[in-house]
Amino acid sequence: MFPSADAGGVVPHHAPGPAGSDRRWVPRPRIRDNGNVSLYRDEGVVLRTQKLGEADRIVTLLTRRNGLVRAVGKGVRRTKSRFGARLEPFSHVDAQLYTGRTLDVITQTETVRSYGEPIVADYARYTAATAMLETAQKILVVEKDPALRQFLLLIGALRTLGENSHDSRMVLDAYLLRSLAVAGYAPALHECASCGARAEQHAFAVQTGGMVCSVCRPSAVTYPAPETVRLMSALLSGDWPEADASAERHRDECSGIVAAYLQWHLENGIRSLRLVERS
């Protein structure tokens, strides 16, 4: 189970080491020197890598302290690279970087935990995790802006996917709903998104922000089953017993609504959602 969207869902600083290891990872203090090179250390999840030149990569990380960071991994594409294999998507790493003029540069990395192996072995989990990484990158529009709650949500969601303890679509939808909530876009599920009336609502309007009453209802709405709305509420709050007991048809309907709601609020949309098995 991964942390809820509130600030209380915190991952301990003493996180487990790689699978099969009893090593406990202890984060080292942030390093800043007084010379011309500004060093710092942070832990982060690799969201994306891009080729740069003949041997380098640009690595995009969602970090614990610094939010979204783009940095160069020099020589990581070479066969004999000391840490190239550690800088792959789905990897949770402890990295030392120095601040460059345009992009930071990664000088050291240590694997905290790699979620890739159990995830890439299963198509449903792989596509769900890929959509999570893309969402994390696009929902944070400003680099070097601390986003601890987004970091914790992503770590928890990847861990849950790796454990295969819940349906991968529901883990994805729970992550998307909570990530949107942290960003300020939580859907209204128990009152009218327009007027706030708490009378029973029957329609969901993506452009309005959630469930709407008959007075405020716009022309473009969907009419989800009450069970679907309860499932969305359970995923948003982390009520997994309620979510796991849901019927397949309500999971399908929930996934469609969550995808539409996410795409409405993110300017460029999430391309990898098209690969997710939603039926």
Secondary structure, DSSP 8 states (H G I E B T S, - for coil): ----SSTT----SS-B-STT---B---------SSSS-EEEEEEEEEEEEEETTTEEEEEEEETTTEEEEEEETTTTSTT-SSGGGSSTTEEEEEEEE--SSSEEEEEEEEEEE-HHHHHTSHHHHHHHHHHHHHHHHH--SBT---HHHHHHHHHHHHHHHHT-S-HHHHHHHHHHHHHHHTT---B-SS-TTT---S---EEETTTTEEE-TTT--SS-B---HHHHHHHHHHHHT-HHHHHTS-HHHHHHHHHHHHHHHHHHSTT--GGGGGS---
